Amino acid sequence: MLATRIACVFSLGLLSAAALAQTDPPSAPVEQAAAQALEEAPSQVLVSGKRPGPGLWKVSKDGHVMWVFGMYSPLPLGMEWDDSRVDRLIGQSQEVLAPPSTGVGIGWLGGLKLVAALPSAIGVVKNPDGAELHDVLPADVYARWSVLKQKYIGDDDGIERYRPFFAAQKLQDAGMQKSGLSGGIEVRKQIESLAKKRDVKLTQTGFSVNLDDPGRLLKDFKQSQLEDTSCFTKTLARFEGDIDAMRMRANAWAKGNIAEISNLDYAEREDACNDAILNSPAAQKHPAFQNLRERRLASWLKAAERSLANNTSTVALLPMSDILGPKSYLTVLQAKGYTVESPK
């Protein structure tokens, strides 16, 4: 998720070059204690055995085609999916496009500044001025948190000093694991392995921004307040009443039920958490973090259009949230004159 990646910049002083899509496994802040031992997951109605996964969207123009594989998270733990069709399409293609991503580059001088700034990272995941969650959250929200914390995380007094954004991420990690769900990164790795086996070019579609002064960024973030209550409450809601919907989405993806997938909302929580970071005073003060969503889209479109022009066939990986709904990347391609066909 975009917000988690940016938060890692603040907590670790840099961004990995990993995808900012929600298909990546959640990244834990540097100060988090070792994961709590989790009880055996309760019984769930989740798909098992080898599943077909989603069909592929077809983008075409002038005899050139790009097959788009929709990635989704969370997915059932240990789920197997039938990759035979994707394998065949990769074998017929000249290129595989990785999901859109963003990274931060730190040059030689920036690297020295980063080393000097690392002591400032201590405490960055905590609320300013020693505040605890009960000090910064409405009383009713904190009461809801206390119930879910005990259910999914257990006894952990340290987390009470976390900013709501980071506490929400820890709840997300623990709740998914205990509910029999995973981040879904295994599917991406499986497809990338198929490309390697077929000796088909794997192309990154992201971009990198330069971080000139990591020390200043860390200090600004530590001193700033986040508008992260919405992110926090939507995370609570996800594990109060939405856990069945999460399983339903996972089942829909695994079974390739496009009609059911299309009727689901994917991005409400992610948007709230992204906004908490992107709209923070620290992010607003640093040019590197301006217009990241737009730049992410532009970078992917450039790679996709180049591949469509140069290759007879291409396979591309996109998160479902970038395929469906009003922010669809494929709708943008369609507006540019490409034909887009949904899976049958």
LOFI-733063 format. One line per field, with one value per residue (C-alpha): residue in one letter; x negated, y, z negated. Coordinates in steps of 0.05 Angstrom, whole numbers, plus 5000, padded with zeros to 4 digits. Layout:
BEGIN
code = (A,...)
c1 = (X,...)
c2 = (Y,...)
c3 = (Z,...)
END
This chain:
BEGIN
code = (M,L,A,T,R,I,A,C,V,F,S,L,G,L,L,S,A,A,A,L,A,Q,T,D,P,P,S,A,P,V,E,Q,A,A,A,Q,A,L,E,E,A,P,S,Q,V,L,V,S,G,K,R,P,G,P,G,L,W,K,V,S,K,D,G,H,V,M,W,V,F,G,M,Y,S,P,L,P,L,G,M,E,W,D,D,S,R,V,D,R,L,I,G,Q,S,Q,E,V,L,A,P,P,S,T,G,V,G,I,G,W,L,G,G,L,K,L,V,A,A,L,P,S,A,I,G,V,V,K,N,P,D,G,A,E,L,H,D,V,L,P,A,D,V,Y,A,R,W,S,V,L,K,Q,K,Y,I,G,D,D,D,G,I,E,R,Y,R,P,F,F,A,A,Q,K,L,Q,D,A,G,M,Q,K,S,G,L,S,G,G,I,E,V,R,K,Q,I,E,S,L,A,K,K,R,D,V,K,L,T,Q,T,G,F,S,V,N,L,D,D,P,G,R,L,L,K,D,F,K,Q,S,Q,L,E,D,T,S,C,F,T,K,T,L,A,R,F,E,G,D,I,D,A,M,R,M,R,A,N,A,W,A,K,G,N,I,A,E,I,S,N,L,D,Y,A,E,R,E,D,A,C,N,D,A,I,L,N,S,P,A,A,Q,K,H,P,A,F,Q,N,L,R,E,R,R,L,A,S,W,L,K,A,A,E,R,S,L,A,N,N,T,S,T,V,A,L,L,P,M,S,D,I,L,G,P,K,S,Y,L,T,V,L,Q,A,K,G,Y,T,V,E,S,P,K)
c1 = (5000,4976,4984,4945,4887,4883,4889,4827,4790,4805,4791,4729,4706,4716,4765,4753,4765,4823,4892,4938,4996,5038,5016,4951,4947,4955,4889,4877,4845,4774,4795,4849,4836,4834,4902,4947,4957,5025,5078,5101,5144,5219,5254,5272,5308,5249,5233,5185,5149,5125,5167,5170,5158,5184,5191,5148,5169,5150,5123,5111,5096,5071,5062,5021,5048,5034,5063,5076,5075,5113,5077,5113,5101,5118,5122,5132,5069,5039,5085,5062,5084,5081,5027,5030,5065,5020,4960,4983,4995,4926,4896,4929,4908,4845,4851,4882,4897,4890,4942,4935,4888,4853,4785,4740,4668,4615,4550,4480,4487,4558,4533,4485,4541,4584,4532,4527,4602,4616,4616,4674,4715,4720,4791,4818,4876,4898,4945,4911,4903,4911,4986,5021,5078,5130,5105,5112,5173,5247,5269,5317,5263,5213,5263,5273,5196,5188,5234,5200,5130,5143,5174,5121,5057,5063,5024,4978,4972,4921,4970,5011,4958,4962,4993,5061,5035,4981,5027,5077,5022,5005,5078,5084,5024,5046,5120,5107,5061,5110,5167,5132,5114,5048,5019,5022,4949,4941,4982,4938,4875,4905,4918,4849,4820,4859,4829,4759,4772,4796,4738,4787,4765,4793,4799,4810,4862,4850,4811,4762,4759,4698,4695,4648,4651,4674,4656,4703,4757,4752,4752,4812,4850,4835,4860,4923,4993,5027,5100,5102,5165,5205,5152,5154,5231,5237,5186,5227,5290,5254,5245,5310,5358,5320,5280,5333,5330,5254,5264,5317,5269,5214,5262,5286,5215,5195,5257,5249,5319,5314,5386,5377,5308,5335,5388,5337,5305,5230,5200,5240,5192,5130,5150,5161,5093,5058,5088,5064,4992,4995,5034,4989,4951,4885,4904,4933,4867,4825,4830,4811,4880,4923,4972,4948,5013,5011,4938,4949,5004,4962,4903,4945,4981,4914,4890,4956,4962,4890,4901,4966,4929,4867,4893,4943,4963,4950,4973,4982,4996,5042,5077,5152,5161,5125,5169,5239,5277,5271,5195,5184,5119,5153,5206,5150,5123,5193,5199,5134,5164,5146,5199,5210,5246,5265,5257,5316)
c2 = (5000,5070,5098,5041,5051,5125,5113,5069,5128,5165,5107,5080,5141,5112,5078,5009,5002,4955,4964,5013,4970,4936,4870,4876,4848,4903,4933,4936,4998,4989,4996,4943,4887,4816,4792,4765,4690,4682,4631,4580,4615,4603,4561,4601,4588,4599,4568,4510,4468,4494,4553,4587,4658,4717,4719,4769,4835,4845,4912,4915,4962,4951,4876,4884,4858,4866,4815,4846,4801,4830,4823,4827,4825,4793,4722,4656,4630,4572,4580,4548,4575,4547,4587,4546,4600,4655,4611,4599,4673,4691,4640,4674,4744,4786,4822,4820,4887,4887,4925,5001,5021,5081,5087,5140,5148,5172,5195,5192,5256,5237,5170,5206,5250,5189,5156,5221,5225,5154,5173,5219,5158,5133,5144,5164,5114,5143,5200,5267,5291,5221,5218,5150,5126,5142,5214,5224,5182,5195,5153,5109,5095,5077,5030,4994,4990,4959,4901,4887,4895,4842,4796,4801,4828,4811,4845,4898,4962,4990,4996,5045,5098,5088,5138,5113,5099,5051,5019,5007,4974,4926,4908,4897,4849,4810,4808,4782,4727,4705,4706,4659,4712,4733,4793,4756,4770,4696,4703,4759,4718,4658,4699,4730,4660,4639,4698,4677,4605,4626,4675,4732,4802,4829,4904,4949,5003,5048,5112,5138,5206,5237,5248,5306,5314,5252,5283,5341,5294,5251,5312,5342,5277,5267,5337,5335,5311,5262,5264,5189,5178,5160,5109,5080,5076,5044,4992,4977,4971,4922,4874,4888,4873,4869,4806,4765,4815,4806,4731,4741,4784,4732,4677,4718,4729,4656,4631,4682,4709,4774,4796,4789,4822,4881,4896,4901,4965,4957,5023,5058,5040,5046,5116,5140,5113,5140,5209,5208,5205,5244,5301,5305,5370,5333,5304,5370,5406,5358,5362,5288,5268,5313,5283,5212,5180,5219,5204,5130,5127,5166,5119,5057,5085,5102,5030,5000,5042,5028,4954,4955,4991,4947,4877,4832,4807,4831,4807,4862,4857,4908,4912,4903,4973,5000,4959,4969,5031,5105,5105,5049,5051,5012,5066,5115,5069,5062,5137,5138,5093,5024,4968,4940,4874,4846,4772,4729)
c3 = (5000,5018,4948,4916,4965,4951,4876,4882,4910,4847,4800,4835,4873,4943,4989,5017,5091,5078,5108,5075,5091,5036,5063,5026,4956,4903,4881,4806,4775,4749,4677,4676,4627,4652,4676,4621,4620,4653,4633,4683,4735,4726,4778,4840,4905,4952,5018,5017,5069,5136,5160,5228,5204,5244,5319,5356,5386,5459,5484,5559,5617,5688,5678,5614,5548,5474,5425,5356,5295,5235,5168,5102,5028,4981,5006,4969,4935,4974,5033,5098,5164,5234,5271,5336,5377,5352,5365,5437,5449,5421,5467,5526,5503,5510,5443,5374,5339,5263,5223,5215,5160,5130,5098,5069,5093,5045,5077,5049,5009,4990,4964,4917,4894,4882,4837,4797,4792,4768,4694,4710,4733,4662,4638,4706,4703,4636,4622,4610,4538,4509,4523,4522,4565,4513,4514,4589,4606,4590,4530,4570,4622,4568,4536,4603,4610,4542,4560,4626,4598,4546,4598,4652,4619,4545,4489,4518,4478,4526,4583,4542,4556,4631,4678,4700,4771,4746,4695,4752,4794,4737,4728,4802,4802,4741,4761,4830,4805,4751,4801,4849,4900,4931,4969,5035,5054,5071,5134,5160,5145,5181,5244,5242,5236,5298,5337,5314,5333,5402,5409,5422,5405,5338,5338,5278,5289,5230,5219,5167,5134,5103,5028,5018,4943,4905,4838,4848,4871,4808,4762,4798,4792,4718,4703,4746,4730,4776,4795,4788,4747,4810,4830,4760,4756,4825,4804,4741,4783,4828,4770,4734,4791,4856,4845,4881,4939,4940,4946,4999,5040,5032,5054,5114,5138,5128,5166,5222,5209,5247,5235,5160,5161,5200,5147,5090,5063,5058,5040,4985,4928,4971,4994,4922,4901,4963,4950,4877,4901,4967,4935,4873,4862,4870,4938,4962,4947,4989,5065,5072,5045,5088,5138,5127,5151,5216,5228,5213,5265,5316,5307,5317,5378,5410,5401,5423,5487,5505,5497,5537,5593,5594,5575,5609,5540,5469,5401,5348,5273,5242,5174,5179,5150,5212,5259,5231,5211,5227,5221,5271,5310,5365,5373,5387,5441,5470,5474,5513,5567,5542,5541,5472,5462,5394,5377,5395)
END
